[in-house]
Amino acid sequence: MRDLSAEAIGPYSGWAITTVGSERDYRHFLPRILELAACDGTWLGAEPAVIASKLKMGRWEEWDTDQHSAVPAVFEAGFCASLDMLPGYGYTADSWLCGLAALDRPIEPWLTLWEGSTSLNAALQLSSFIRTEEWPLDSATAVSGGFWEEVSPALRRQIACWLMDAPLR
C-alpha cells in the first residue's frame, strides 16, 4: 500500500464510499489516505473533514478498539503538528480541528492547546483561521463555510465563542 502514489489514491479518497468502492475498501486504504492527509495537503479526499465524513459513513465507531482509537489519534497528531507549521504547508490547524469536531470528538483540549501555544506558527494558523471565517461572529452564531457544515451546530457555536473570547483576542 505504501507504493500507491498520491496520484493514484488521492482521487479515490475523494470519491470513496459515495461513488467508488465500499466501506470495507475505504477501511483497507485508510492508512494510506491518512498518510496523505499528514504529508500531502493537495487532495480533496485527504482533507481531514472529508476523511471524517467517510469514516462516519463507514461506521468507524463499530470498529475494534485498536482501530477505533487509532483514528482520533491520527487527527490529534495532525492537529498538533499543524500548530508548528506555517499556514499554506499541509492542512491547517483549523482543518484538523474541523475533522476532530466532525468525528464528534471533544475539542476543548485542542482549543486550550492552541490558545496556550507560544509558537509563532500557531498564532499565524489562528490568524489564518480568523481571516477565512465568515464574519461577523457573535455568541449566537457559529463557524461556517467549507467543511464546517459537517460539524454539529453546538460544536460550531462553541468554536465561534472561543474565537470571540476576550483572552484569545
N, C-alpha and C positions, 0 to 999 in steps of 0.2 A: 504494500500500500504506500510505503514511503516513496516509491518510484513514480507514483502518479503525479504528473505535473500539475501545477496550479491551473494551467490552461485546460487540462482535462477534467479536473474535479471542481474547479470554480464555477463553471456554468451549470454543472449538475447540481451543485449545492443550492443554487437559486431556484431550480425547478423541482427539486426533490419533494417527494410525497404528493404535492399538489398536481404535478403533471407527469413526472417521471419516477418510477420506482415506488417501493412500498416503505412502510415504517422500518421494516427489517433491513432493507437495503440502506436506508439512511443511517441506521444504527451501525451497520457494518463500516460505512465510510466516515462516520462521525469523528474518529480520531484524526484523520487527515484534514477534515473540514475545520476542526478546532485548531489544528496546527496552522492552517491557512489564516484563520482569524487572528492568531497570535503573531504571525510573521509577514503576512501579505494583505494589506488592507485595501485591495483593489477589486475584490469580487463581491457582488451584491449578496450572494448566498453565504458569504463568510461574515457578514455583518452580525455582531452579537445578538441584536434583537431578532434578526431573521432566524438565526440558529435557535434561539429560544422559542420562537413561534413553531418551528419544525419539531422541536423536542416535545412541545405540548401536543401537537398533532400526533406524534409518535408515542404518546402516553409514557414519557420517561419516568414519571412518578412511580410506575409499576415495575421498573427495572430492579434487579437485585441490588442490595445495599451498596456494594462496592462501586458498581457502575453509576448508581443514583448519586452517590456522594462525590464522585469524580467530576460530574458535570458542573455543579456550582463552584467547585474548587478551581476549575479552569477559568471560569468567569471572574472569580475573585482575584486570581493571579493576573489575569488580563487587565483588570481594573488597576491593581497595584502597580503593575509595570507601566501602564499608560500615564500614571501620575508623574513619572520621571521622564516622559518623552515629550519632545517638542510637538505641539499640535501640527498636524499635517503629515506625520510619520506614523503609519498604522492607525488603528482605530483609537478614537479619543476616549478619555475617561468617561464622558457622558454617554458614549456608545456602549461601553461595558456596563455602566450603571443602568442604562436602559435595558440591557439584556438581563441583568440580575433582577430588576424590577419586573420584567416580563415573565420571569420564572417564578414570580411571587416570593422572592427571597427577601428577608429583612434588609433594608437599605440603610438603617441608622448607623451601623458600624462604618459603612463606606463613606457616608456623608461626614461623619466625625473624623475619619482618617483624612479625607480630602481637606476639610476645614483646618485641621491641625498641621497639615504638611507645611514644611518650610522650604520646599523645593520651588524654585522659580518656575520650572515647567508645570508644576501643579497649579500655580497661580495663572500661568498662561492657558492651561487647559480650562480652568474655571472661567477666565475671561472669554475664551472662545465659546464655551457653552452659553454664557450670558448673552453674547453678541448674536448667536444663532437662534435664541429663544424668541418666541412671539411675545412682544411687549405691548401694552403694559401688563405686568403681573401684579396681582394683589393676593391677599389671603383667601379670596373666594375663587380664584382661577387656578388653572393647572398648567404645567408644562405641556406643550403640544407640538404637533408637527412631526414629520418624519415617522419614525417607528414608535414614538411615544404613544400612539393610539393603541398599541398592543398592551399597554400597561393599564392597570386598574385606575379609575379616576381618583381613588383615595391616595394611592401612591404618587400619582402625578401632582395632586394638590400638596402633598407633603413635601415634595421636592421644590415646588414653587414657593412654599412658605420658607423653606430653608434658604433659597436664593434671596428672598426678601428680608431675611432675618438680619437685624442690626449688627450682631457680631461678625457675620460673614461679610457684610458690606465693609 
